[in-house]
Every structure is written in structure tokens, then in C-alpha cells.
Amino acid sequence: MDKINILLVEDDEFIRDIFKEILDSEGYNVTIAVDGGQAIEQLKAGTWDLVLLDVMMPVMTGTEVIQKIKTEKIPVHYKKLIFLTNIDDGKEITQLIALGDGYFMKSDLTPPSLVEKVKSILAH
């Protein structure tokens, strides 16, 4: 079976390293981007089973990344897009749901829950 490709876009080095280590240990092929500009380049360069996209980042936010891809019709290939956020704001959450396949509250994630949520998203 082919490895599942995950693009992890996260500017916080601590969170990025932990998430990558957890997902690597589960056998996923994890590629990293640290800001919105790198996210777009990686999205154009690969085929992704899952994109975990931080909302608050330098260069451009996660929502700006997806809006730019849509408005400029940038060819990208991903099956599922989950936003990573710590902001629990109703308006923002509505926007995230409209642009992607859901969101994870980073502050609520533990290593086991991250794995469980990723497996659940990939299964649907």
C-alpha cells in the first residue's frame, strides 16, 4: 500500500516538530511548510491525501492561502484540507468550514487525539 502523503503547514517550530514526529511514527509521509508562501509551493508540487494548514502564519494566513489558490485558479491536488487554529471565533470557524473539510483546535490536541482525528478524516 502506498504511503499517505500529508502536508503539514505550521509556523510554530515546537508544534510542527511534535505533529511531524507523531504522524511519522504512524507511518505517514509528512512534508513540512512553515508559512503561506511555502504552503502554496508545496501544494503545487505534490499530491496530498491530507493538508493540515495553520490559520495564523507569516507571509499569508491559511485562509488567504486557500483563497489565493481559488481566485487565481492555481492547480493543486489534495483530497482533504483541515485547518489548524487556536481561535474559537464563530465567524472564523464558519469561514474555515466553507473553505476546507473542517478544523482542529490545536490547544485541544493530544498525540493520541491527533492520530485519531487524522485517521478519521482520511477514512471518510
Residue frames as a rotation matrix with the C-alpha (Angstrom) as fourth column:
MET 1
0.576 0.817 0.000 0.00
0.817 -0.576 0.000 0.00
0.000 0.000 -1.000 0.00
ASP 2
-0.076 -0.583 0.809 1.25
0.503 -0.723 -0.474 3.47
0.861 0.371 0.349 -0.85
LYS 3
-0.633 -0.198 -0.748 2.17
0.760 -0.342 -0.552 5.79
-0.146 -0.918 0.367 1.97
ILE 4
0.551 0.828 0.105 -0.32
0.830 -0.557 0.040 8.51
0.092 0.066 -0.994 2.77
ASN 5
-0.500 -0.739 0.451 1.07
0.722 -0.644 -0.255 11.96
0.479 0.198 0.855 1.96
ILE 6
0.597 0.620 -0.510 0.37
0.798 -0.523 0.298 14.72
-0.082 -0.585 -0.807 4.47
LEU 7
-0.246 -0.589 0.769 1.38
0.463 -0.769 -0.441 18.35
0.852 0.247 0.462 4.04
LEU 8
0.361 0.259 -0.896 1.81
0.928 -0.193 0.319 20.00
-0.090 -0.946 -0.310 7.44
VAL 9
-0.124 -0.315 0.941 1.84
0.426 -0.873 -0.236 23.79
0.896 0.372 0.243 7.26
GLU 10
0.822 0.305 -0.482 2.74
0.548 -0.188 0.815 25.24
0.158 -0.933 -0.322 10.66
ASP 11
0.413 -0.683 0.603 4.95
-0.124 -0.698 -0.705 28.19
0.902 0.216 -0.373 11.57
ASP 12
0.570 -0.194 0.798 5.39
-0.822 -0.130 0.555 27.25
-0.004 -0.972 -0.233 15.24
GLU 13
-0.200 -0.782 -0.590 8.52
-0.740 0.515 -0.432 25.07
0.642 0.350 -0.682 15.31
PHE 14
-0.774 -0.077 0.628 7.55
-0.569 0.518 -0.638 23.28
-0.276 -0.852 -0.445 18.54
ILE 15
0.206 0.939 0.275 4.07
-0.531 0.343 -0.775 22.30
-0.822 0.013 0.569 17.30
ARG 16
0.535 -0.048 -0.843 5.41
-0.828 0.170 -0.535 21.46
0.169 0.984 0.051 13.84
ASP 17
-0.510 -0.829 -0.229 8.09
-0.734 0.559 -0.386 19.13
0.448 -0.029 -0.894 15.23
ILE 18
-0.636 0.334 0.696 5.68
-0.449 0.572 -0.686 17.35
-0.627 -0.749 -0.214 17.58
PHE 19
0.457 0.882 -0.112 2.98
-0.586 0.204 -0.784 16.87
-0.669 0.424 0.610 14.92
LYS 20
0.309 -0.412 -0.857 5.54
-0.861 0.262 -0.436 15.64
0.404 0.873 -0.273 12.38
GLU 21
-0.747 -0.641 0.174 7.07
-0.645 0.639 -0.418 13.19
0.157 -0.425 -0.891 14.86
ILE 22
-0.316 0.724 0.613 3.63
-0.431 0.466 -0.773 11.83
-0.845 -0.508 0.165 15.83
LEU 23
0.660 0.648 -0.380 2.46
-0.600 0.151 -0.786 11.45
-0.452 0.747 0.488 12.23
ASP 24
-0.030 -0.767 -0.641 5.80
-0.891 0.311 -0.332 9.99
0.454 0.561 -0.693 11.07
SER 25
-0.780 -0.317 0.540 5.58
-0.581 0.688 -0.436 7.39
-0.233 -0.653 -0.720 13.85
GLU 26
0.104 0.903 0.417 2.18
-0.328 0.427 -0.843 6.34
-0.939 -0.050 0.341 12.46
GLY 27
-0.271 -0.332 0.904 3.75
0.614 0.663 0.428 5.68
-0.741 0.671 0.024 9.05
TYR 28
0.820 0.569 0.060 2.54
0.430 -0.543 -0.721 8.78
-0.378 0.618 -0.690 7.23
ASN 29
-0.209 -0.830 0.518 4.79
0.971 -0.239 0.010 10.58
0.115 0.505 0.855 4.74
VAL 30
0.668 0.482 -0.568 4.85
0.631 -0.771 0.088 14.12
-0.395 -0.417 -0.818 6.20
THR 31
-0.244 -0.662 0.708 6.17
0.841 -0.509 -0.186 17.14
0.483 0.550 0.681 4.33
ILE 32
0.022 0.131 -0.991 6.61
0.818 -0.572 -0.058 20.48
-0.575 -0.810 -0.120 6.07
ALA 33
-0.103 -0.105 0.989 5.91
0.586 -0.810 -0.025 24.07
0.804 0.577 0.145 5.06
VAL 34
-0.493 -0.222 -0.841 6.49
0.865 -0.231 -0.446 26.91
-0.095 -0.947 0.306 7.54
ASP 35
-0.590 0.362 -0.722 4.48
-0.093 -0.919 -0.384 29.76
-0.802 -0.160 0.575 6.01
GLY 36
0.418 0.908 -0.013 1.80
-0.069 0.018 -0.997 30.56
-0.906 0.418 0.070 3.46
GLY 37
0.332 -0.375 -0.866 4.25
-0.925 -0.311 -0.220 31.06
-0.186 0.873 -0.450 0.59
GLN 38
-0.772 -0.634 0.048 5.86
-0.624 0.770 0.131 27.66
-0.119 0.071 -0.990 1.15
ALA 39
-0.302 0.754 0.583 2.38
-0.043 0.600 -0.799 26.15
-0.952 -0.266 -0.149 1.51
ILE 40
0.641 0.560 -0.526 1.40
-0.505 -0.208 -0.838 27.25
-0.579 0.802 0.149 -1.99
GLU 41
-0.084 -0.758 -0.647 4.68
-0.989 0.144 -0.040 25.96
0.123 0.637 -0.761 -3.46
GLN 42
-0.862 -0.230 0.451 4.25
-0.349 0.915 -0.202 22.57
-0.367 -0.332 -0.869 -1.77
LEU 43
0.046 0.962 0.269 0.57
-0.124 0.272 -0.954 22.38
-0.991 0.011 0.132 -2.76
LYS 44
0.594 0.121 -0.795 1.54
-0.767 -0.211 -0.606 22.95
-0.241 0.970 -0.033 -6.40
ALA 45
-0.270 -0.894 -0.359 4.44
-0.949 0.310 -0.057 20.48
0.162 0.325 -0.932 -6.24
GLY 46
-0.967 -0.202 0.154 2.74
-0.241 0.924 -0.298 17.43
-0.082 -0.325 -0.942 -4.76
THR 47
-0.117 0.940 -0.321 -0.37
-0.283 0.278 0.918 15.31
0.952 0.198 0.233 -4.47
TRP 48
-0.852 -0.227 0.471 -1.68
-0.467 -0.076 -0.881 15.30
0.236 -0.971 -0.041 -0.93
ASP 49
-0.426 0.713 -0.557 -4.05
0.585 0.687 0.431 12.96
0.690 -0.142 -0.709 0.85
LEU 50
0.611 0.569 -0.550 -4.35
0.787 -0.364 0.498 15.48
0.083 -0.737 -0.670 3.68
VAL 51
-0.301 -0.626 0.719 -3.28
0.327 -0.776 -0.539 19.08
0.896 0.073 0.439 4.21
LEU 52
0.377 0.291 -0.879 -3.06
0.925 -0.165 0.342 20.33
-0.046 -0.942 -0.331 7.79
LEU 53
-0.186 -0.358 0.915 -2.97
0.615 -0.769 -0.175 24.11
0.766 0.530 0.363 7.37
ASP 54
-0.459 -0.059 -0.886 -2.32
0.816 -0.422 -0.395 26.54
-0.351 -0.904 0.242 10.21
VAL 55
0.591 0.737 0.327 -4.53
0.800 -0.585 -0.128 29.63
0.097 0.338 -0.936 10.12
MET 56
0.963 -0.231 -0.137 -2.24
-0.182 -0.937 0.300 32.23
-0.198 -0.264 -0.944 11.70
MET 57
0.361 -0.875 0.323 1.10
0.836 0.457 0.304 32.31
-0.413 0.160 0.896 9.84
PRO 58
-0.141 -0.494 -0.858 3.60
-0.118 -0.852 0.510 34.77
-0.983 0.173 0.062 8.38
VAL 59
-0.965 -0.255 0.053 3.52
0.067 -0.044 0.997 35.71
-0.252 0.966 0.060 4.68
MET 60
-0.421 0.905 -0.052 -0.18
-0.683 -0.279 0.675 34.85
0.596 0.320 0.736 4.42
THR 61
-0.296 0.401 0.867 -2.74
-0.807 0.380 -0.452 33.17
-0.510 -0.834 0.211 6.64
GLY 62
-0.797 0.053 0.602 -4.11
0.187 0.969 0.162 29.71
-0.574 0.242 -0.782 5.95
THR 63
0.265 0.958 0.109 -7.40
0.511 -0.043 -0.858 31.18
-0.818 0.283 -0.501 4.75
GLU 64
0.419 -0.193 -0.887 -5.52
-0.621 -0.773 -0.125 33.57
-0.662 0.604 -0.445 2.45
VAL 65
-0.717 -0.684 0.135 -3.60
-0.413 0.572 0.708 30.59
-0.562 0.452 -0.693 1.01
ILE 66
-0.494 0.592 0.637 -6.82
0.641 0.743 -0.194 28.80
-0.588 0.312 -0.746 0.05
GLN 67
0.549 0.703 -0.452 -8.49
0.222 -0.644 -0.732 31.99
-0.806 0.302 -0.510 -1.20
LYS 68
-0.027 -0.654 -0.756 -5.44
-0.748 -0.488 0.449 32.75
-0.663 0.577 -0.477 -3.40
ILE 69
-0.852 -0.271 0.447 -5.50
0.008 0.848 0.529 29.21
-0.523 0.455 -0.721 -4.82
LYS 70
-0.092 0.919 0.383 -9.20
0.766 0.311 -0.563 29.53
-0.637 0.241 -0.733 -5.62
THR 71
0.626 0.399 -0.670 -9.18
0.000 -0.859 -0.512 33.08
-0.780 0.321 -0.537 -7.04
GLU 72
-0.013 -0.722 -0.692 -6.03
-0.869 -0.333 0.365 32.56
-0.494 0.606 -0.623 -9.12
LYS 73
0.878 0.454 -0.152 -7.11
-0.473 0.775 -0.419 29.03
-0.072 0.440 0.895 -10.09
ILE 74
-0.172 -0.985 0.027 -3.72
-0.984 0.171 -0.044 27.64
0.038 -0.034 -0.999 -9.04
PRO 75
0.450 0.365 -0.815 -3.64
-0.448 0.882 0.148 23.91
0.772 0.299 0.561 -9.87
VAL 76
-0.518 -0.534 0.668 -3.25
-0.853 0.259 -0.454 21.94
0.069 -0.805 -0.589 -6.64
HIS 77
0.022 0.468 -0.883 -4.07
-0.298 0.847 0.441 18.35
0.954 0.253 0.158 -5.75
TYR 78
-0.924 -0.220 0.314 -5.32
-0.366 0.266 -0.891 17.45
0.113 -0.938 -0.327 -2.30
LYS 79
-0.489 0.755 -0.436 -8.11
0.418 0.642 0.643 15.22
0.766 0.132 -0.630 -1.04
LYS 80
0.558 0.644 -0.524 -8.76
0.761 -0.143 0.633 16.73
0.333 -0.752 -0.570 2.39
LEU 81
-0.383 -0.608 0.695 -7.93
0.183 -0.788 -0.588 20.09
0.906 -0.098 0.413 3.94
ILE 82
0.530 0.466 -0.708 -8.06
0.787 0.041 0.616 20.63
0.316 -0.884 -0.345 7.70
PHE 83
0.262 -0.401 0.878 -7.28
-0.187 -0.913 -0.361 23.99
0.947 -0.070 -0.314 9.24
LEU 84
-0.088 -0.367 -0.926 -5.26
0.918 0.331 -0.218 24.19
0.387 -0.869 0.307 12.46
THR 85
-0.029 0.157 0.987 -6.34
-0.045 -0.987 0.156 27.03
0.999 -0.040 0.036 14.75
ASN 86
-0.712 -0.093 -0.696 -6.44
0.682 0.142 -0.717 28.26
0.166 -0.985 -0.038 18.32
ILE 87
-0.903 0.430 0.002 -9.10
-0.427 -0.895 -0.126 30.88
-0.053 -0.115 0.992 17.65
ASP 88
-0.675 0.737 0.027 -12.59
0.725 0.670 -0.160 29.83
-0.136 -0.088 -0.987 18.66
ASP 89
-0.670 0.409 -0.620 -14.47
-0.325 -0.912 -0.250 32.60
-0.668 0.034 0.744 16.91
GLY 90
0.085 0.838 0.540 -17.83
0.258 0.505 -0.824 31.80
-0.962 0.210 -0.173 15.29
LYS 91
0.764 0.189 -0.617 -17.23
-0.456 -0.518 -0.724 33.93
-0.456 0.835 -0.309 12.19
GLU 92
-0.183 -0.919 -0.350 -13.77
-0.970 0.110 0.218 32.48
-0.161 0.380 -0.911 11.59
ILE 93
-0.590 0.000 0.807 -14.96
-0.155 0.981 -0.113 28.90
-0.792 -0.192 -0.579 12.18
THR 94
0.527 0.839 0.135 -17.74
0.073 0.114 -0.991 29.40
-0.847 0.532 -0.002 9.61
GLN 95
0.571 -0.404 -0.715 -15.14
-0.808 -0.433 -0.400 30.62
-0.148 0.806 -0.574 7.10
LEU 96
-0.518 -0.822 0.234 -12.85
-0.775 0.568 0.277 27.65
-0.361 -0.038 -0.932 7.80
ILE 97
-0.234 0.523 0.819 -15.68
0.127 0.852 -0.508 25.18
-0.964 -0.015 -0.266 7.28
ALA 98
0.775 0.556 -0.301 -16.60
-0.171 -0.274 -0.946 26.91
-0.609 0.785 -0.117 3.99
LEU 99
0.420 -0.699 -0.579 -13.01
-0.907 -0.315 -0.279 26.76
0.013 0.643 -0.766 2.68
GLY 100
-0.620 -0.759 -0.197 -11.94
-0.731 0.651 -0.204 23.31
0.283 0.018 -0.959 3.86
ASP 101
-0.081 0.522 -0.849 -13.04
-0.032 0.850 0.526 20.00
0.996 0.069 -0.052 5.31
GLY 102
0.802 0.398 -0.445 -13.05
0.436 0.118 0.892 21.15
0.408 -0.910 -0.079 8.91
TYR 103
0.185 -0.736 0.651 -10.66
-0.517 -0.636 -0.573 22.34
0.836 -0.230 -0.498 11.58
PHE 104
0.268 -0.211 -0.940 -8.74
0.772 0.630 0.079 21.13
0.576 -0.747 0.332 14.61
MET 105
0.875 -0.077 0.478 -8.30
-0.340 -0.800 0.495 23.27
0.344 -0.595 -0.726 17.71
LYS 106
0.070 -0.949 -0.309 -4.56
-0.114 0.300 -0.947 22.97
0.991 0.102 -0.087 18.31
SER 107
-0.448 -0.263 0.855 -4.96
-0.812 -0.282 -0.512 23.63
0.376 -0.923 -0.087 22.04
ASP 108
0.444 0.716 0.539 -7.25
-0.854 0.521 0.012 20.58
-0.272 -0.465 0.842 22.32
LEU 109
0.685 -0.160 -0.711 -4.97
-0.396 0.738 -0.547 18.14
0.612 0.656 0.442 20.50
THR 110
0.361 -0.631 0.686 -3.03
-0.616 0.391 0.684 15.47
-0.700 -0.670 -0.247 22.34
PRO 111
-0.667 -0.657 -0.351 -0.81
-0.699 0.391 0.598 12.99
-0.256 0.644 -0.721 20.45
PRO 112
-0.776 0.397 0.490 -3.48
0.393 0.912 -0.116 10.24
-0.493 0.102 -0.864 20.60
SER 113
0.241 0.943 -0.228 -6.29
0.318 -0.298 -0.900 12.61
-0.917 0.145 -0.372 19.58
LEU 114
-0.031 -0.329 -0.944 -4.25
-0.791 -0.569 0.225 13.97
-0.611 0.753 -0.243 16.65
VAL 115
-0.937 -0.350 -0.007 -3.73
-0.295 0.776 0.557 10.43
-0.189 0.524 -0.830 15.35
GLU 116
-0.484 0.831 0.273 -7.39
0.582 0.539 -0.609 9.56
-0.653 -0.136 -0.745 15.92
LYS 117
0.329 0.628 -0.705 -8.64
-0.095 -0.721 -0.686 12.69
-0.940 0.293 -0.177 14.14
VAL 118
-0.346 -0.532 -0.773 -6.26
-0.844 -0.184 0.504 12.23
-0.411 0.826 -0.385 11.18
LYS 119
-0.964 0.007 0.267 -7.31
0.082 0.959 0.273 8.58
-0.254 0.285 -0.924 10.78
SER 120
-0.142 0.990 -0.002 -10.98
0.535 0.075 -0.842 9.59
-0.833 -0.121 -0.540 10.93
ILE 121
0.245 0.180 -0.953 -10.56
-0.520 -0.805 -0.286 12.34
-0.818 0.566 -0.104 8.31
LEU 122
-0.625 -0.593 -0.508 -8.63
-0.745 0.260 0.614 10.03
-0.232 0.762 -0.604 5.97
ALA 123
-0.839 0.335 0.429 -11.25
0.293 0.942 -0.163 7.28
-0.459 -0.011 -0.889 6.35
HIS 124
0.144 0.984 -0.102 -14.08
0.478 -0.159 -0.864 9.50
-0.867 0.075 -0.493 5.06
